Amino acid sequence: MKILVADAIADEGLTLLRESGFTTVVETGLSEAALCERIGDCEAVIVRSATFITQSVIAAGRALRVIGRAGVGVDNIDVGAATERGIVVLNTPDANATTTAELTLAHLLSLSRHLPAADRSMRAGRWERSRFLGTEIAGKVLGVIGYGTIGRIVAARCLGLTMRVLAHDPFVTESTLIAAGVEPASLDHVLAEADFLTLHCPLTDKTRGLINAERIAQMKRGARVINCARGELLDEQALLVALESGHLAGAALDVFAQEPPAGSALLGSDKLVFTPHLGASTQEAQVAVGVAVARRVANYLSRGEAINAVNLPHVPTEEMQRIRPYQDLARRLGRLLAALAPGPLDAAEVALSGRAGEFDPHPIAIEALVGLLQDQMSVPVNSVNARYLAKRQGIALVESRSEEAHDYLALVSVIGHHAWGTTALVGTLLSDSHPRLVRIDDYEVETVPEGTLLITEHDDRPGVVGALGTLLGREQINISRMQVGVAVSRQRAIAVIGISAPLSEPLLRQVEAIAAIDKVYQLTL
């Protein structure tokens, strides 16, 4: 497998990839057009923040399976286009967390004591002690916007400096914040109380321009702002106006809306402290990020383990090993549903019961969608894009689970809802690993869902199975297994037959012409 490294990573990361058996090509500084030319035969591409993986690049990546981002932000990657193509996007959110948090602290201390300006004054031969009157941070209020890994480290360090810490993160429970000694607060309350405001949230459509003129006006006079996250979280013009008016006492920026910020009016303000996107720029972080992204990409390509995938739900490795047989079963049931449903589905319902109900149904339900769609789409379908493609087809996904056991210790039900009613497939595992189909709608059948299957719906009367066997025998088609299920209330039956080779279309028509057979389905699992 070939991996393109489009931005520089630590040698330790490259060594890991090569020792893992991957062909690793390092080409940095490529234009979008050059990247499109280089990526065609690559299974993976690794980038940092400099290279943009656009929709055009993704379209050119014919063999592309995974995009690795060395760092946390993925705003330089078209995640939507990758998801549609079934390409996993992985990042390394924790590898440079300590380094970025420490830079935030450095900026906080620098702002409080005017260190860069004092250094410049001394180098110019001046001695201006009274000019650089600072402020203590002990007892001051730190406002943290975004309580992820970096935000948590910053908060913990500042609590150790005897600051009062308020945090706002709509995705973190109050109990988590309180347990860490941090005060949960609304965004408005954080803005109103903070002496120092630090940003640690991801850049999304909702957070872009989060700290704008209106929100800066909510801040107390003399407050200071630190941004080591993403430049576009902050309205730079509004910040400059607030600094020039004296509403804010200072700001420290490591990131900018445009990088480098050549010609920016910000550079003319002596109330601003700048660093050139140094959040991850320590020796330790460079090695940690390079090794982390290499390991994640290698694990995905070799074992399908998607650690820190931004477009896949995270499932712990131990649990993933336990649910894989259920995922395989669900995928087979999804393919059966695609073959048996009489028309387009409005919804696909996946229900787990018994032992299967102990697991999160979502990763299992996604595999049912993979099976349902994989023979119907012009693009490859996998766990990354299955839900997106189903939604585009107008298929809603319904998930449920119950630990209540019925006739079997564990059951997986995949039910298609359509204009004609429902089509239901139910399966189980023998010895926790061997898939079995146990029911189709009202018909009890127990058979192995593998190989080429011939499924017939017919009247429950003598001679049907014999006629079918005679026809197959004449065509030298062996029957490996056969299970007949009967719906007594309707005097109807269904046969699930394992056959040695697929039937041609004319032969399928002959099967359908047998008296009492209404419908014939064929698929290969």
PyMOL commands that set and color helices and strands:
alter all, ss='L'
color gray80, all
select helices_A, chain A and resi 11-19+32-38+55-60+79-84+97-113+115-123+149-160+174-179+187-193+213-218+231-233+236-245+265-268+283-303+317-340+355-358+361-373+386-392+464-474+488-490+505-512
alter helices_A, ss='H'
color red, helices_A
select strands_A, chain A and resi 2-5+23-26+44-47+66-69+88-91+141-145+164-168+183-184+196-199+223-227+248-253+272-274+345-354+396-402+410-418+421-430+434-440+443-447+452-459+479-487+492-499+517-524
alter strands_A, ss='S'
color yellow, strands_A
deselect
rebuild
show_as cartoon
